[in-house]
Amino acid sequence: MRIALALDHMAHPRASVAMGVAAEQAGCAEVWIPETWGFDAPTLMGALAERTSQVAIGAVLPVYSRSPALIAQTAAGADALSGGRATIALGTSGPQVIEGWHGVPFAQPLGELREAITACRMVWAHEVLDVDGPRPIPLPAGHGTGMGRPLRMITRPERPRLPIVLAALAPGGVRLAAEMADGWWPLFASPAAIAGPWADALAQGRARRDPALGPLRITTSCVCWVGGGAQADTARAAARREIAFYVGSMGSRSRNYYRDAVAAMGFAPECAAIQAAALDGRRRDAEALVPDAMLDALAIIGDPAWVRDRLAGLREAGVTTVALSAATPDAARVVRDLCGIAAA
């Protein structure tokens, strides 16, 4: 099992780069950079490419904020700078970010994802773009568009194929990940959820999967801590903050993918109460409403034997990478601890 680090989307870039460097030195396999309405992720990819030498560098990008061709160019540039260490994760984000920040209609999410995956692979393979989707790019010959000759990327990418991870929680996105992507990233996941609420979507997608893609890799992220005492209490408080933020605030009352996913794990009443408190501005109340059972399902905090059992359960469920949330106290230490447990 690979151990990764998911950086804080609200942190200063210098702090994030320093954390990424420390994580690599501690044995981390991947560093992931989210993008919401703070600093952009590609700038951090370039900085990490220059400051690290081995760790894989990934960015989680919403497909609405960039054209499919620009997503492909950005990933190719980061891959060239890092010597072939870049990975791209594509997601839809949600209406709150896409409409309220980027000013773009949140429409046809599955079409946007499918189009972006197809375009990226064509660009990296040095092919002429010919994509049919929400933002179609037709071949100009015979179409009378006046676009001139067909275009392909001017320079050849470092690799003809970069890994694409799909960040998805809704059934349609999970199906698409299992069908087309190299990896799938549900932000919050548990063995019971993978075998339960998401099982049908995964099976349907895998039935349409090209065998050449290989097995679907699964990443999940959470607050982690190995050990007990005051620092474990600090980690549990951090996990409550993170869960309450996503379940309660990352969406509207009518549409919140994180709330829906955690509710489907058997916590529907608790999720409704957390969201009501968060959207009413009662952030501390929302955090206090995260029950221990939910926290234990979505975080990995405990003594080494308990953590070993949790990692084994995730591995048996198909999870290939566990990414520590940057909210984890002393993340570099926890990377070392988890790497040791995962290798045992």
Helices and strands as residue ranges (DSSP letters): E 2-6, H 13-25, E 30-34, H 41-51, E 56-62, H 68-82, E 86-91, H 95-98, H 109-124, E 164-167, H 171-180, E 183-185, H 191-195, H 199-207, G 211-213, E 217-222, E 224-226, H 229-249, H 257-262, I 263-267, H 268-279, H 283-288, H 292-298, E 300-302, H 304-316, E 319-325, H 331-343
